[in-house]
Amino acid sequence: MDLLQLKYFQVVARLEHMTRAAEELHISQPSLSKMISRLEKHLGVPLFDRHGKQIRLNRFGKIFLNRVDRVFAELEEGQYELADLTGLERGQVILAASTGRLLPELLSAFLKKYPHVNIKLLQGTSQECQNLLERGEADLIITHPLIRDPKFKNVPLLHEKMFLAVPPNHRLANQKKVWLRDAAEETYISLVMSYELTQTTLDMCQDSGFVPNIAFECNDAEVILRMVHNGLGVALIPQHWWKHGYMPKDSPVYLPLEDRHSQRIIGLSWVESRYITLAARELIRFTIDYFEHTYPSLAEKSANQA
């Protein structure tokens, strides 16, 4: 039994499909089947239940997979520890995030200070990011809402209000504050469904007693704001969209919401029990410090309005 056999088993166990596993591993299916059979013979038990061409990880396989995952996790952490002996010169961090607009400035500032650190950025929903963290496929995640799972170390980075963006000539445009139910009959513009902010929009509207009529979806924040300005609908947007960064001249009117669920928290999470590389530890420290200094008034205002 060697590490190559274990790695091949790990892939077959994950996919539960010999052909796809062979394709992913770039070996022939007969060679892979023989290697798995030799592993089972060595262990003295079958690791898969076979039904024709279908395979399913059985009870023995699940127990063994758990041990194999731990072996490779330990080996990976050992590599990280050795890499740390060289400091931050060759460090790598895998960061997964469910929000994108806050990251370019953060990562640019970090890489100016540590130009030799390699950052691999993955994006997905909060649940997808959490799954990556649990599987050890990400070192850190930035999500909204903040993850509350006790398995992770969770640090809130930013409290921010959600605002209702309306056209300049809208009936609500001159109001200093509104309730979301005031816009229950409006046409909404939103990011596409794969974005976390779209789910936030749906949840907030549901909490206010209605299902929003989302007539337009796109994947560009600036396009959404211009569409609102041009009278095509209204949109729920986070405060940092217009409080920081470039905003076009044809911007809509931003109305603070009085609803108690009109605030969201963006947070940073990692697995404290897992070995954290020097580069990842420095990115944690840098990120917390960056948000405290870049968004202090926004975060303080949001916290006071909560």
C-alpha positions as CSV (number, residue, x, y, z in Angstrom):
1,M,0.0,0.0,0.0
2,D,1.5,3.4,-1.0
3,L,0.4,7.0,-1.2
4,L,-0.5,6.7,-4.9
5,Q,-2.9,3.9,-4.2
6,L,-4.5,6.0,-1.4
7,K,-4.8,9.1,-3.6
8,Y,-6.5,7.0,-6.4
9,F,-8.8,5.5,-3.8
10,Q,-9.7,9.0,-2.5
11,V,-10.7,10.1,-6.0
12,V,-12.8,7.0,-6.7
13,A,-14.5,7.3,-3.4
14,R,-15.3,10.9,-4.0
15,L,-16.7,10.3,-7.5
16,E,-18.1,6.8,-7.0
17,H,-17.5,6.3,-10.7
18,M,-14.6,4.4,-12.1
19,T,-14.6,6.0,-15.6
20,R,-14.8,9.6,-14.4
21,A,-12.1,8.9,-11.7
22,A,-9.8,7.4,-14.4
23,E,-10.3,10.5,-16.6
24,E,-9.6,12.8,-13.7
25,L,-6.4,10.9,-12.8
26,H,-5.3,10.6,-16.4
27,I,-4.9,6.8,-16.3
28,S,-6.8,3.9,-18.0
29,Q,-9.9,2.5,-16.3
30,P,-8.5,-1.1,-16.2
31,S,-5.3,0.1,-14.5
32,L,-7.3,2.1,-11.9
33,S,-9.7,-0.9,-11.3
34,K,-6.7,-3.2,-10.7
35,M,-5.1,-0.8,-8.3
36,I,-8.3,-0.5,-6.3
37,S,-8.6,-4.3,-6.3
38,R,-5.1,-4.7,-5.0
39,L,-5.8,-2.2,-2.2
40,E,-8.9,-4.1,-1.2
41,K,-6.9,-7.4,-1.2
42,H,-4.3,-5.8,0.9
43,L,-6.9,-4.6,3.4
44,G,-8.8,-7.8,3.4
45,V,-12.2,-6.2,2.9
46,P,-14.1,-4.7,-0.1
47,L,-14.3,-0.9,0.0
48,F,-17.1,-0.6,-2.6
49,D,-20.4,-2.3,-3.3
50,R,-20.5,-3.1,-7.0
51,H,-23.8,-3.4,-8.9
52,G,-22.9,-3.9,-12.6
53,K,-21.0,-0.8,-13.6
54,Q,-22.1,1.2,-10.6
55,I,-20.0,1.4,-7.5
56,R,-20.9,2.8,-4.1
57,L,-18.6,3.4,-1.1
58,N,-19.6,0.9,1.6
59,R,-19.3,0.9,5.3
60,F,-15.6,-0.3,5.2
61,G,-14.8,2.2,2.5
62,K,-16.3,5.2,4.5
63,I,-14.3,4.3,7.6
64,F,-11.1,3.9,5.5
65,L,-11.7,7.1,3.5
66,N,-12.0,9.1,6.8
67,R,-8.5,7.8,7.7
68,V,-7.1,8.4,4.3
69,D,-8.4,12.0,4.3
70,R,-6.7,12.6,7.7
71,V,-3.4,11.1,6.3
72,F,-3.3,13.5,3.4
73,A,-4.4,16.5,5.6
74,E,-1.5,15.7,7.9
75,L,1.0,15.5,5.0
76,E,-0.3,18.8,3.6
77,E,0.0,20.5,7.0
78,G,3.6,19.2,7.2
79,Q,4.4,20.7,3.9
80,Y,2.9,24.0,5.1
81,E,5.0,24.0,8.2
82,L,8.2,23.4,6.2
83,A,7.2,26.1,3.8
84,D,6.7,28.5,6.8
85,L,10.4,28.1,7.6
86,T,11.1,30.3,4.6
87,G,8.8,33.0,5.9
88,L,6.3,34.7,3.6
89,E,8.5,34.5,0.5
90,R,6.9,31.4,-0.9
91,G,3.6,31.4,1.0
92,Q,0.3,30.5,-0.5
93,V,-3.3,31.2,0.7
94,I,-6.5,29.8,-0.7
95,L,-9.3,32.3,-0.1
96,A,-12.9,31.6,-0.9
97,A,-15.5,34.4,-0.9
98,S,-19.2,34.9,-1.5
99,T,-18.7,38.7,-2.0
100,G,-16.5,40.1,-4.7
101,R,-16.6,43.9,-4.7
102,L,-14.7,44.3,-1.4
103,L,-11.8,42.0,-2.4
104,P,-9.8,43.8,-5.1
105,E,-8.7,46.7,-2.9
106,L,-8.0,44.4,0.0
107,L,-5.9,41.9,-2.0
108,S,-4.1,44.7,-3.8
109,A,-3.1,46.3,-0.5
110,F,-2.0,42.9,0.9
111,L,0.1,42.0,-2.2
112,K,1.8,45.3,-2.2
113,K,3.1,44.5,1.3
114,Y,3.8,40.8,0.5
115,P,4.4,40.6,-3.2
116,H,5.7,37.0,-3.1
117,V,2.6,35.5,-1.5
118,N,0.4,33.6,-3.9
119,I,-3.3,34.0,-3.4
120,K,-5.8,31.6,-5.0
121,L,-9.2,33.2,-5.0
122,L,-12.3,31.0,-5.2
123,Q,-15.9,32.4,-5.4
124,G,-19.2,30.8,-4.6
125,T,-22.2,31.0,-2.3
126,S,-21.7,31.1,1.5
127,Q,-22.6,27.4,1.7
128,E,-20.1,26.5,-1.1
129,C,-17.4,28.5,0.7
130,Q,-18.2,26.8,4.0
131,N,-18.0,23.4,2.3
132,L,-14.6,24.3,0.8
133,L,-13.4,25.3,4.3
134,E,-14.7,22.1,5.9
135,R,-13.0,19.9,3.3
136,G,-9.7,21.7,3.7
137,E,-9.9,23.1,0.1
138,A,-9.7,26.7,1.4
139,D,-7.7,28.3,4.2
140,L,-10.0,31.3,4.8
141,I,-13.4,32.3,3.7
142,I,-15.2,35.7,3.5
143,T,-18.9,35.4,3.5
144,H,-22.2,37.1,4.2
145,P,-24.0,36.4,6.3
146,L,-21.3,35.6,8.9
147,I,-21.0,31.9,9.5
148,R,-22.0,30.9,13.1
149,D,-20.8,27.3,13.1
150,P,-18.7,26.6,16.3
151,K,-16.3,24.5,14.3
152,F,-14.9,27.7,12.8
153,K,-13.3,30.8,14.2
154,N,-15.6,33.6,13.0
155,V,-14.8,37.3,13.0
156,P,-17.2,40.0,11.8
157,L,-15.5,42.4,9.4
158,L,-18.3,44.7,8.4
159,H,-21.8,45.6,9.6
160,E,-23.7,47.4,6.9
161,K,-27.2,48.5,6.1
162,M,-29.1,47.5,3.0
163,F,-30.6,50.4,1.0
164,L,-33.4,50.7,-1.4
165,A,-32.2,52.2,-4.7
166,V,-34.9,54.1,-6.6
167,P,-35.0,56.3,-9.8
168,P,-34.6,60.1,-9.1
169,N,-38.2,60.7,-10.1
170,H,-39.7,57.8,-8.1
171,R,-42.6,58.4,-5.7
172,L,-40.4,57.5,-2.7
173,A,-37.3,59.4,-3.8
174,N,-37.8,62.3,-1.4
175,Q,-38.5,60.2,1.6
176,K,-35.7,60.2,4.3
177,K,-36.5,56.6,5.3
178,V,-38.8,53.9,4.1
179,W,-40.0,50.4,4.9
180,L,-39.4,47.7,2.4
181,R,-43.1,46.9,2.3
182,D,-43.6,50.4,0.8
183,A,-42.0,49.0,-2.3
184,A,-43.8,45.7,-2.4
185,E,-45.5,46.4,-5.8
186,E,-42.3,47.6,-7.5
187,T,-40.4,45.9,-10.2
188,Y,-37.0,44.7,-8.9
189,I,-33.6,44.5,-10.5
190,S,-31.2,42.0,-9.1
191,L,-28.0,40.2,-9.6
192,V,-28.4,36.7,-11.1
193,M,-29.6,33.9,-8.7
194,S,-26.1,32.5,-8.2
195,Y,-25.1,35.6,-6.2
196,E,-25.6,35.7,-2.4
197,L,-27.0,39.2,-2.6
198,T,-30.0,37.9,-4.6
199,Q,-30.8,35.5,-1.8
200,T,-30.5,38.4,0.6
201,T,-33.1,40.4,-1.5
202,L,-35.5,37.4,-1.5
203,D,-35.1,36.9,2.2
204,M,-35.6,40.5,3.1
205,C,-38.7,40.8,0.9
206,Q,-40.1,37.6,2.4
207,D,-39.6,39.0,5.9
208,S,-41.6,42.0,4.8
209,G,-44.5,39.9,3.6
210,F,-44.1,39.8,-0.1
211,V,-42.3,38.0,-3.0
212,P,-40.4,40.6,-5.2
213,N,-41.2,40.8,-8.9
214,I,-37.7,40.5,-10.2
215,A,-38.0,41.5,-13.8
216,F,-34.3,42.0,-14.6
217,E,-31.2,40.0,-13.6
218,C,-27.6,40.7,-14.5
219,N,-24.1,40.1,-13.0
220,D,-22.8,43.7,-13.1
221,A,-23.5,46.1,-10.2
222,E,-22.9,49.2,-12.2
223,V,-25.4,48.1,-14.8
224,I,-28.0,47.5,-12.0
225,L,-27.5,51.0,-10.7
226,R,-27.8,52.6,-14.2
227,M,-31.0,50.5,-14.9
228,V,-32.5,51.8,-11.6
229,H,-31.5,55.4,-12.5
230,N,-33.2,55.0,-15.9
231,G,-36.5,54.0,-14.3
232,L,-36.5,50.3,-15.1
233,G,-37.1,49.3,-11.5
234,V,-35.8,49.4,-7.9
235,A,-33.0,47.4,-6.2
236,L,-31.8,46.4,-2.8
237,I,-28.1,47.2,-2.5
238,P,-25.5,47.0,0.3
239,Q,-24.1,50.3,1.7
240,H,-20.6,49.8,0.4
241,W,-21.8,49.9,-3.2
242,W,-22.2,53.6,-3.0
243,K,-20.4,54.7,0.1
244,H,-17.0,53.7,-1.3
245,G,-15.4,53.5,-4.7
246,Y,-16.4,55.0,-8.1
247,M,-20.1,55.8,-8.6
248,P,-21.5,56.9,-12.0
249,K,-23.1,60.3,-12.5
250,D,-26.4,58.6,-13.4
251,S,-26.8,57.1,-9.9
252,P,-30.2,56.4,-8.4
253,V,-31.4,57.7,-5.0
254,Y,-30.5,55.6,-2.0
255,L,-33.1,55.2,0.8
256,P,-32.3,53.8,4.2
257,L,-34.6,51.1,5.3
258,E,-36.3,50.9,8.7
259,D,-36.8,47.2,8.6
260,R,-35.1,45.4,11.4
261,H,-33.6,42.8,9.0
262,S,-32.1,45.5,6.8
263,Q,-28.6,44.9,8.0
264,R,-26.1,42.2,6.9
265,I,-22.8,41.1,8.4
266,I,-19.7,40.2,6.3
267,G,-17.3,37.9,8.2
268,L,-14.0,36.1,8.0
269,S,-13.8,32.4,9.0
270,W,-11.2,29.7,9.3
271,V,-10.7,26.4,11.1
272,E,-8.7,27.2,14.2
273,S,-7.9,23.6,15.0
274,R,-6.2,23.2,11.6
275,Y,-2.7,24.3,10.9
276,I,-2.7,27.9,9.6
277,T,0.3,28.9,7.4
278,L,2.3,32.0,8.2
279,A,0.9,33.6,5.0
280,A,-2.7,32.7,5.9
281,R,-2.2,34.1,9.5
282,E,-0.8,37.3,8.1
283,L,-3.7,37.6,5.7
284,I,-6.1,37.1,8.6
285,R,-4.4,39.9,10.6
286,F,-4.2,42.2,7.6
287,T,-7.9,41.7,6.6
288,I,-9.2,42.5,10.1
289,D,-7.0,45.6,10.3
290,Y,-7.9,46.6,6.7
291,F,-11.7,46.6,7.4
292,E,-11.3,48.4,10.7
293,H,-9.4,51.2,9.0
294,T,-11.1,51.4,5.6
295,Y,-14.8,51.1,6.7
296,P,-14.8,52.5,10.3
297,S,-17.6,55.1,9.8
298,L,-19.7,52.7,7.7
299,A,-19.4,49.9,10.2
300,E,-20.0,52.2,13.2
301,K,-23.1,53.8,11.6
302,S,-24.5,50.4,10.7
303,A,-24.0,49.0,14.2
304,N,-25.7,52.0,15.8
305,Q,-28.7,51.7,13.4
306,A,-29.1,48.0,14.1
